Amino acid sequence: MIKYTNQFLTKLEDLVAESDYILRYEKGNFKSGYCVLKDQKIIIVNKFFTMEGKINAILDILKNVELDTTNFTEKSLKLYQELTATEVKA
């Protein structure tokens, strides 16, 4: 159950912040709308995306990148498990 709100986007940003990855919003010519630098653990999302686009990009990244969950709070860990267990339906 995905809600396209600023609060949900903030939850996703907090989730990434608790992992060992850094989330940045930058301009760029990303074909998918985002870029993941796995060696440097940086996630870059197109800053010109709408809120819905940013949420979808982060959700797509979470499905494809293995995050270190050892530093997650209980709430964040539950959200992460829910997001990785379900399929995104657009």
C-alpha positions in Angstrom: 0.0 0.0 0.0 1.9 3.0 -1.3 0.8 6.5 -0.6 2.2 9.2 -2.8 2.6 11.9 -0.1 5.4 14.0 1.2 5.3 12.0 4.4 5.9 8.7 2.6 8.7 10.3 0.6 10.3 11.4 3.9 10.0 7.9 5.3 11.7 6.5 2.2 14.5 9.1 2.5 14.9 8.3 6.2 15.1 4.6 5.3 17.9 5.2 2.9 19.6 7.5 5.4 19.7 4.7 8.0 21.4 2.4 5.6 25.0 2.8 4.4 23.8 4.6 1.2 23.7 8.3 0.6 20.6 9.7 -1.3 21.1 12.8 -3.4 18.8 14.7 -5.7 20.7 16.0 -8.8 20.0 17.0 -12.3 21.1 14.5 -14.9 20.4 12.5 -18.1 19.5 9.3 -16.4 17.5 7.0 -18.7 15.7 5.4 -15.7 15.5 8.7 -13.7 18.1 7.6 -11.2 21.7 6.3 -10.9 23.1 4.0 -8.3 26.9 4.1 -7.7 27.2 0.8 -5.8 31.0 1.0 -5.1 30.6 4.5 -3.5 27.1 3.7 -2.0 25.5 6.8 -3.5 21.9 6.9 -4.9 21.2 9.8 -7.2 17.6 10.6 -8.2 16.6 13.2 -10.8 15.7 16.3 -8.9 13.2 17.5 -11.5 11.0 14.4 -10.9 7.6 14.9 -9.4 7.0 13.6 -5.9 5.4 10.5 -7.4 8.4 10.0 -9.7 10.9 10.3 -6.8 8.9 7.8 -4.8 8.7 5.3 -7.7 12.5 5.7 -8.3 13.4 5.1 -4.7 11.1 2.1 -4.5 12.7 0.7 -7.7 16.1 1.2 -6.2 15.1 -0.5 -2.9 14.0 -3.6 -4.9 17.4 -3.8 -6.7 19.9 -2.8 -4.0 20.7 -4.8 -0.9 20.7 -2.4 2.1 22.5 -3.1 5.4 19.6 -3.2 7.9 21.7 -3.5 11.1 21.3 0.2 11.9 17.6 0.3 11.0 15.0 1.3 13.7 12.2 -1.3 14.2 9.8 0.9 12.3 12.2 1.3 9.3 13.0 -2.4 9.3 9.3 -3.2 9.1 8.7 -0.7 6.3 11.8 -2.0 4.4 10.5 -5.6 4.7 7.1 -4.6 3.5 8.4 -2.7 0.5 10.8 -5.5 -0.6 8.2 -8.2 -0.2 5.5 -6.5 -2.4 5.5 -5.7 -6.1 5.1 -2.0 -7.2 1.9 -1.6 -9.1 1.7 1.6 -11.2 
